[in-house]
Amino acid sequence: ESLDRTREEYRKKVEKDEEELSIVLGRLMRNKKILKQADKRAKMKAACLKSEMEAAGELGDEDCPAADAIVGLSPAV
């Protein structure tokens, strides 16, 4: 009888944990989707701003003293 109670007790704990896990996984997937959408929007906005700045002549490498320093460096460095 004690073994039956132990099994039943832990069966209930496992079921509760599985239910909580399901909720957390659902929330995680939803949050990842929202984050991915936000990242995509941020990249699009950055590209749009860069394009607008280039069109307005506000984005010139000659104005940036560090621009010459990075020319020629490989990504592996």
C-alpha positions as CSV (number, residue, x, y, z in Angstrom):
1,E,0.0,0.0,0.0
2,S,2.9,2.4,0.8
3,L,4.4,1.7,-2.7
4,D,1.1,2.5,-4.3
5,R,0.9,5.8,-2.5
6,T,4.4,6.6,-3.5
7,R,3.7,5.8,-7.1
8,E,0.5,7.8,-7.1
9,E,2.2,10.7,-5.4
10,Y,5.0,10.9,-7.9
11,R,2.7,10.2,-10.8
12,K,0.8,13.4,-9.7
13,K,4.0,15.3,-9.4
14,V,5.2,14.2,-12.8
15,E,1.8,15.2,-14.4
16,K,2.0,18.6,-12.6
17,D,5.6,19.1,-13.9
18,E,4.6,18.2,-17.4
19,E,1.8,20.6,-17.3
20,E,4.1,23.4,-16.1
21,L,6.6,22.5,-18.7
22,S,4.0,22.7,-21.4
23,I,3.1,26.2,-20.3
24,V,6.7,27.3,-20.1
25,L,7.5,25.9,-23.5
26,G,4.5,27.6,-25.0
27,R,5.6,30.9,-23.5
28,L,9.2,30.3,-24.7
29,M,8.1,29.7,-28.3
30,R,5.9,32.7,-28.3
31,N,8.6,34.9,-26.9
32,K,11.2,33.6,-29.4
33,K,8.8,34.4,-32.2
34,I,8.2,37.9,-30.9
35,L,12.0,38.5,-30.5
36,K,12.6,37.2,-34.0
37,Q,10.0,39.6,-35.4
38,A,11.5,42.5,-33.4
39,D,15.0,41.7,-34.6
40,K,13.7,41.7,-38.2
41,R,12.0,45.0,-37.7
42,A,15.1,46.5,-36.1
43,K,17.2,45.4,-39.1
44,M,14.7,46.8,-41.5
45,K,14.6,50.1,-39.7
46,A,18.4,50.3,-39.5
47,A,18.7,49.7,-43.2
48,C,16.0,52.3,-43.9
49,L,17.8,54.9,-41.7
50,K,21.1,54.1,-43.4
51,S,19.5,54.6,-46.8
52,E,17.9,57.9,-45.8
53,M,21.2,59.1,-44.3
54,E,23.1,58.1,-47.5
55,A,20.5,59.9,-49.6
56,A,20.9,63.0,-47.5
57,G,24.7,62.8,-47.6
58,E,24.9,62.4,-43.9
59,L,26.7,59.1,-44.0
60,G,30.2,59.7,-45.3
61,D,33.2,57.7,-44.4
62,E,35.4,60.8,-44.9
63,D,33.9,62.3,-41.8
64,C,34.9,59.4,-39.7
65,P,38.6,59.2,-38.7
66,A,38.2,55.5,-37.7
67,A,37.0,54.6,-41.2
68,D,40.6,54.4,-42.6
69,A,41.7,52.2,-39.7
70,I,39.3,49.4,-40.5
71,V,39.9,49.3,-44.3
72,G,41.8,46.2,-45.2
73,L,41.2,44.2,-42.0
74,S,39.8,40.7,-42.5
75,P,37.1,39.4,-40.3
76,A,39.5,36.7,-39.1
77,V,41.7,39.3,-37.4
